[in-house]
């Protein structure tokens, strides 16, 4: 009798046909094959069905689904996660390439650390940027208490150290879903913060994922994204420290300082690079950034701002 936990893979897809074969090939070469793989196509303008057909027989259970309309990243993730039956659920991206031991090592970490809600790993960003680094965080230990992880790696930080590719226990998703649609392409960061509030975080200190670094609109700087990341953190600070008012106030103050320093740094960058449209847009946000009631986690930082295309 097989006592191994079942592994589900959710592969979200949108318009990256040129790299899909390499992604699926790396999954087919896993030392621990997924028990089921779901490839959810978010109404992409290209058609990957011929590529998918060539891989169907290489997995125990492979389902391809095309949404009749575009749901956006959070909606697509929420839809595919309802299909999973595994004990561990891996969220993977459609143009990355995975080390053959990725799923085995992720599952081993969750086996070893029963209190961990998710596991993530180091990244290799060299494929499209040969000078780029392997992103390994040696200061992160294999298991960190969730609230400590949140305090160290989210509060007062501008970016998330947890990429969108992780493995999560199915009961954790059952408890915390959905990904929040109003956070758009960055809704996964909010989910990782919410997991920190209730579970520990496991880390595999190896670069097991080769990232697709193709330029996209979402990877360009935008004031909207900057404010949204801070808004998510303000909101989650209130949840994580709900029973500890002094700690909440200290964390809100730290995040408020981070927001304002980030804002001033990006303004200075706009001046340095003579990016006057960005500078004008940023100056229009000054009152919002420096009003204390707009940085208390009440959702008003990005209110009325246009969503970047």
C-alpha positions as CSV (number, residue, x, y, z in Angstrom):
1,X,0.0,0.0,0.0
2,X,1.4,3.4,-1.0
3,X,1.6,5.7,2.0
4,X,3.0,8.7,0.2
5,X,0.9,11.8,0.3
6,X,-0.8,12.5,-3.1
7,X,0.6,15.5,-5.0
8,X,-1.5,17.7,-7.2
9,X,0.1,20.2,-9.7
10,X,-1.8,23.3,-10.8
11,X,-0.2,24.8,-13.9
12,X,-1.8,28.2,-14.8
13,X,-1.3,29.1,-18.4
14,X,-1.7,32.2,-20.5
15,X,-0.1,32.9,-23.9
16,X,3.3,31.2,-23.4
17,X,3.1,28.5,-25.9
18,X,6.8,28.8,-26.9
19,X,7.9,27.7,-23.5
20,X,5.2,25.2,-22.5
21,X,7.0,22.2,-23.9
22,X,10.0,22.8,-21.7
23,X,7.8,23.3,-18.7
24,X,5.9,20.1,-19.2
25,X,9.1,18.2,-20.1
26,X,10.6,19.2,-16.7
27,X,7.5,18.0,-14.9
28,X,7.5,14.7,-16.8
29,X,11.1,14.1,-15.6
30,X,10.3,14.6,-11.9
31,X,11.7,11.9,-9.6
32,X,8.3,12.1,-7.8
33,X,5.7,12.4,-10.5
34,X,2.5,14.3,-9.6
35,X,-0.5,12.1,-9.0
36,X,-2.5,14.6,-11.0
37,X,-1.8,17.7,-13.1
38,X,-4.3,20.4,-14.1
39,X,-3.3,22.9,-16.8
40,X,-5.8,25.8,-16.6
41,X,-5.7,28.0,-19.7
42,X,-7.1,31.4,-19.0
43,X,-8.7,32.0,-22.4
44,X,-5.3,32.5,-24.0
45,X,-5.1,33.9,-27.5
46,X,-2.9,31.0,-28.6
47,X,-3.8,27.3,-28.8
48,X,-1.5,24.8,-26.9
49,X,-3.6,21.7,-27.4
50,X,-1.1,20.0,-29.8
51,X,1.6,20.4,-27.2
52,X,-0.6,19.1,-24.4
53,X,-1.6,16.0,-26.5
54,X,2.0,15.0,-26.8
55,X,2.4,14.9,-23.0
56,X,-0.9,13.3,-21.9
57,X,0.5,9.8,-21.6
58,X,3.4,10.9,-19.5
59,X,1.4,11.7,-16.4
60,X,-0.9,9.5,-14.3
61,X,-3.7,12.0,-14.6
62,X,-3.6,15.1,-16.8
63,X,-6.5,17.5,-17.3
64,X,-6.4,20.5,-19.7
65,X,-9.2,23.1,-19.4
66,X,-9.7,26.3,-21.3
67,X,-11.7,29.0,-19.6
68,X,-14.5,30.4,-21.9
69,X,-13.5,33.9,-20.7
70,X,-10.4,35.4,-19.1
71,X,-10.7,35.2,-15.3
72,X,-7.4,36.9,-14.4
73,X,-4.8,35.3,-12.2
74,X,-6.7,35.1,-9.0
75,X,-9.8,33.8,-10.7
76,X,-7.9,31.2,-12.7
77,X,-6.0,30.0,-9.6
78,X,-9.3,29.7,-7.6
79,X,-10.9,27.7,-10.4
80,X,-8.1,25.2,-10.8
81,X,-7.6,24.7,-7.1
82,X,-11.1,23.4,-6.8
83,X,-10.2,20.5,-9.0
84,X,-7.4,19.1,-6.8
85,X,-7.6,16.0,-4.6
86,X,-4.0,15.7,-3.5
87,X,-2.7,16.1,0.0
88,X,-0.1,18.6,-1.3
89,X,-0.8,21.1,-4.0
90,X,1.9,22.7,-6.1
91,X,1.2,26.1,-7.8
92,X,3.5,26.3,-10.8
93,X,3.9,28.8,-13.7
94,X,3.6,27.9,-17.3
95,X,7.0,29.1,-18.6
96,X,9.3,28.1,-15.8
97,X,11.5,25.0,-15.9
98,X,11.7,22.7,-12.8
99,X,14.6,20.7,-11.3
100,X,13.8,17.0,-11.5
101,X,13.7,16.8,-7.7
102,X,11.5,19.8,-7.1
103,X,8.3,18.0,-6.2
104,X,10.2,15.3,-4.2
105,X,12.1,17.9,-2.1
106,X,9.0,20.0,-1.5
107,X,7.0,17.0,-0.4
108,X,9.8,15.8,1.8
109,X,9.9,19.2,3.6
110,X,6.2,19.1,4.3
111,X,6.5,15.5,5.5
112,X,9.4,16.6,7.8
113,X,7.6,19.7,9.1
114,X,4.0,19.0,9.9
115,X,3.3,22.5,11.1
116,X,4.4,24.1,7.8
117,X,1.5,25.4,5.7
118,X,3.7,25.9,2.6
119,X,7.1,25.3,1.3
120,X,9.1,27.3,-1.2
121,X,12.6,27.2,-2.6
122,X,15.5,29.1,-4.1
123,X,15.2,30.3,-7.7
124,X,17.5,30.5,-10.7
125,X,17.0,33.7,-12.7
126,X,19.8,33.1,-15.3
127,X,17.9,31.7,-18.3
128,X,16.8,35.1,-19.8
129,X,19.4,37.1,-17.9
130,X,22.8,35.3,-18.0
131,X,24.2,37.8,-15.5
132,X,21.3,37.2,-13.2
133,X,21.8,35.6,-9.8
134,X,20.6,32.4,-8.3
135,X,18.2,33.7,-5.7
136,X,19.0,31.8,-2.6
137,X,18.3,33.2,0.9
138,X,20.9,31.6,3.2
139,X,19.4,33.5,6.2
140,X,16.1,31.7,5.9
141,X,16.2,28.4,7.9
142,X,14.4,25.2,6.8
143,X,11.4,26.0,9.1
144,X,10.4,29.4,10.4
145,X,7.4,30.1,12.7
146,X,4.8,31.8,10.5
147,X,4.4,35.0,12.5
148,X,8.2,35.4,12.8
149,X,8.5,34.9,9.0
150,X,5.8,37.5,8.4
151,X,7.6,40.0,10.7
152,X,11.0,39.4,9.1
153,X,10.1,39.1,5.4
154,X,6.9,41.0,4.9
155,X,6.6,43.8,7.4
156,X,8.7,46.7,6.3
157,X,9.6,45.1,3.0
158,X,8.8,46.2,-0.6
159,X,8.7,42.8,-2.2
160,X,7.8,39.2,-1.4
161,X,10.6,36.7,-1.0
162,X,8.1,33.9,-1.7
163,X,7.6,33.6,-5.4
164,X,4.3,32.5,-6.9
165,X,5.5,28.9,-7.1
166,X,5.0,27.0,-3.9
167,X,3.6,23.7,-2.5
168,X,0.7,24.1,0.0
169,X,-1.1,21.6,2.1
170,X,-4.6,21.0,0.8
171,X,-6.3,21.6,4.2
172,X,-4.6,25.0,4.3
173,X,-6.1,26.0,0.9
174,X,-9.5,24.6,2.0
175,X,-9.4,26.9,5.0
176,X,-8.0,30.1,3.4
177,X,-9.2,30.2,-0.2
178,X,-10.1,32.2,-2.3
179,X,-7.2,34.2,-3.6
180,X,-8.7,37.8,-3.4
181,X,-9.6,39.1,-6.9
182,X,-9.1,42.7,-6.0
183,X,-5.4,42.1,-5.6
184,X,-5.1,41.0,-9.2
185,X,-1.8,39.5,-10.3
186,X,-0.3,39.9,-6.8
187,X,-3.1,38.1,-4.9
188,X,-0.6,35.2,-4.2
189,X,1.4,37.5,-1.9
190,X,-1.7,38.2,0.2
191,X,-2.3,34.4,0.4
192,X,1.3,33.8,1.6
193,X,0.8,36.4,4.3
194,X,-2.4,34.9,5.4
195,X,-0.7,31.5,5.6
196,X,2.0,33.0,7.8
197,X,-0.7,34.1,10.3
198,X,-1.7,30.5,11.0
199,X,1.0,28.1,9.9
200,X,4.8,27.9,9.7
201,X,6.9,28.3,6.6
202,X,9.3,25.7,5.2
203,X,12.2,26.6,2.8
204,X,14.4,24.4,0.6
205,X,17.6,26.3,0.1
206,X,18.4,25.2,-3.4
207,X,17.6,26.9,-6.8
208,X,15.1,24.3,-8.0
209,X,13.1,26.6,-10.4
210,X,14.6,28.3,-13.5
211,X,12.4,31.4,-13.9
212,X,11.0,32.7,-17.1
213,X,12.2,36.4,-17.0
214,X,10.5,37.5,-20.2
215,X,9.5,41.1,-20.0
216,X,5.8,41.6,-19.3
217,X,3.6,44.6,-18.5
218,X,3.1,43.3,-14.9
219,X,6.8,43.3,-14.3
220,X,7.2,47.0,-15.1
221,X,7.2,49.5,-12.3
222,X,3.8,51.0,-11.5
223,X,2.6,53.1,-8.6
224,X,-0.4,50.9,-8.4
225,X,1.6,47.8,-7.7
226,X,3.8,49.6,-5.1
227,X,0.7,50.8,-3.2
228,X,-1.1,47.5,-3.5
229,X,1.8,45.6,-2.0
230,X,1.8,47.9,1.0
231,X,-2.0,47.8,1.3
232,X,-1.9,44.0,1.5
233,X,0.7,44.2,4.2
234,X,-1.2,46.8,6.3
235,X,-4.3,44.6,6.1
236,X,-2.5,41.4,7.1
237,X,-0.6,43.2,10.0
238,X,-4.0,43.8,11.5
239,X,-4.9,40.1,11.2
240,X,-1.5,38.7,12.3
241,X,-1.4,40.9,15.4
242,X,-5.1,41.1,16.1
243,X,-4.6,40.0,19.8
244,X,-1.5,42.1,20.4
245,X,-2.2,45.8,20.0
246,X,1.3,47.1,20.9
247,X,2.9,44.7,18.3
248,X,0.2,45.8,15.8
249,X,1.0,49.5,16.3
250,X,4.7,48.9,16.0
251,X,4.3,46.9,12.8
252,X,2.0,49.4,11.3
253,X,4.5,52.1,12.0
254,X,7.3,50.1,10.5
255,X,5.2,49.5,7.3
256,X,4.2,53.2,7.1
257,X,7.9,54.2,7.2
258,X,8.7,51.6,4.5
259,X,5.9,52.9,2.3
260,X,7.1,56.5,2.6
261,X,10.7,55.7,2.0
262,X,9.8,53.6,-1.0
263,X,7.6,56.4,-2.4
264,X,10.4,59.0,-2.0
265,X,13.0,56.6,-3.6
266,X,10.8,56.0,-6.6
267,X,10.2,59.8,-7.0
268,X,13.9,60.3,-6.9
269,X,14.3,57.6,-9.6
270,X,11.8,59.3,-11.8
271,X,13.8,62.6,-11.6
272,X,17.1,60.8,-12.2
273,X,15.7,59.1,-15.4
274,X,13.7,62.2,-16.5
275,X,10.6,60.1,-16.4
276,X,8.2,63.0,-16.0
277,X,4.9,61.1,-16.6
278,X,5.9,58.8,-13.7
279,X,7.0,61.8,-11.6
280,X,3.7,63.6,-12.1
281,X,1.7,60.5,-11.3
282,X,3.7,59.9,-8.2
283,X,3.4,63.5,-7.0
284,X,-0.4,63.1,-7.3
285,X,-0.2,60.3,-4.7
286,X,1.6,62.3,-2.0
287,X,-1.4,63.1,0.1
288,X,-2.5,59.4,0.1
289,X,1.0,58.2,1.1
290,X,1.5,60.6,4.0
291,X,-2.0,60.5,5.5
292,X,-1.8,58.1,8.5
293,X,-5.5,57.0,8.2
294,X,-4.8,55.8,4.6
295,X,-2.1,53.4,5.8
296,X,-3.9,51.7,8.6
297,X,-5.1,48.7,6.6
298,X,-8.5,50.0,5.6
299,X,-8.0,49.5,1.9
300,X,-7.8,53.1,0.8
301,X,-4.3,53.2,-0.6
302,X,-5.2,52.1,-4.1
303,X,-8.8,53.3,-4.1
304,X,-9.7,55.0,-7.4
305,X,-6.4,54.2,-9.0
306,X,-6.4,52.6,-12.5
307,X,-5.3,49.0,-12.6
308,X,-2.1,48.7,-14.8
309,X,-2.7,46.9,-18.1
